[in-house]
Amino acid sequence: MNLSNNTVLITGGTSGIGLAFAKEFSKAGSTVIICGRRQDRLDAIAAEHPGIITRRCDLSIDADREALVAWAIATYPALNIVINNAGVQLLSDLTRPVDLARVREETETNFIAPVHLSSLFSGHLASRPESALVNISSGLAFVPIALMPVYCATKAAIHSFSLSLRYQLRGTNIKVFEIAPPAVDTELGHDRRSDKSESHGGMPVDAFIAEAMAALRDDVLEAPIGMAKHLHETREGSLDNLNGRFSGTLTNS
């Protein structure tokens, strides 16, 4: 993939991995559009990075997704890359009745939205000379952490979906990428931290984004990064080892 001279739409672009992608594509000479739910963050990013275009959108709402696609194609017809990055990671205690609102929030944002957006954008992207759909899954798509079963299941679904999408689009010029991050030092997963502003550690965002951009540049269509490479290679063999590190009692569900 040529990283410059693109028009790129990134969901969940107001923080973490999404914002890092936005900055890198903008630095490479591409037009970047980000969307997110929090207008205050969108405003702050627009002020700090005038070249980044912002759009408020709640991806858990069907109508918002449809409006986003209609606006993006009409306003930026050169759009040729869509990065399905937005995600929610919550704890779930399956030993008692789950809060279905939380389950639906994760499922709608992490899985249904990328499926819907990919289908809505595919016709337009097929008309562009070079285009790509980039799905952000997770190392937890291959080996889940049982404390967050719904999140892990949605990421496993994204992995499977990416394989099917790539196969269905094989006769077009749309490249389908799957980037599988490890734990990255972002605010994702704050549900399991009492101090929501506290960092959970993980791979530094700058190190992750350098590998992710290299994978896109080199057309590595399935790219597990960092610890996700190990989980991808070992899969079931890592289940007990990984979950042994997260054996505490659920306190937020």
Stockholm file with secondary structure:
# STOCKHOLM 1.0

chainA/1-253         MNLSNNTVLITGGTSGIGLAFAKEFSKAGSTVIICGRRQDRLDAIAAEHPGIITRRCDLSIDADREALVAWAIATYPALNIVINNAGVQLLSDLTRPVDLARVREETETNFIAPVHLSSLFSGHLASRPESALVNISSGLAFVPIALMPVYCATKAAIHSFSLSLRYQLRGTNIKVFEIAPPAVDTELGHDRRSDKSESHGGMPVDAFIAEAMAALRDDVLEAPIGMAKHLHETREGSLDNLNGRFSGTLTNS
#=GR chainA/1-253 SS CCCSSCEEEEETTTSHHHHHHHHHHHHTTCEEEEEESCHHHHHHHHHHCTTEEEEECCTTSHHHHHHHHHHHHHHCTTCCEEEECCCCCCCCCTTSCCCHHHHHHHHIIIIIHHHHHHHHHHHHHHTSSSEEEEEECCGGGTSCCTTSHHHHHHHHHHHHHHHHHHHHTTTSSEEEEEEECCSBSSSTTGGGCSSTTSCCCCBCHHHHHHHHHHHHHTTCSEEECTHHHHHHHHGGGGHHHHHHTTCSCCCCC
#=GC SS_cons         CCCSSCEEEEETTTSHHHHHHHHHHHHTTCEEEEEESCHHHHHHHHHHCTTEEEEECCTTSHHHHHHHHHHHHHHCTTCCEEEECCCCCCCCCTTSCCCHHHHHHHHIIIIIHHHHHHHHHHHHHHTSSSEEEEEECCGGGTSCCTTSHHHHHHHHHHHHHHHHHHHHTTTSSEEEEEEECCSBSSSTTGGGCSSTTSCCCCBCHHHHHHHHHHHHHTTCSEEECTHHHHHHHHGGGGHHHHHHTTCSCCCCC
//
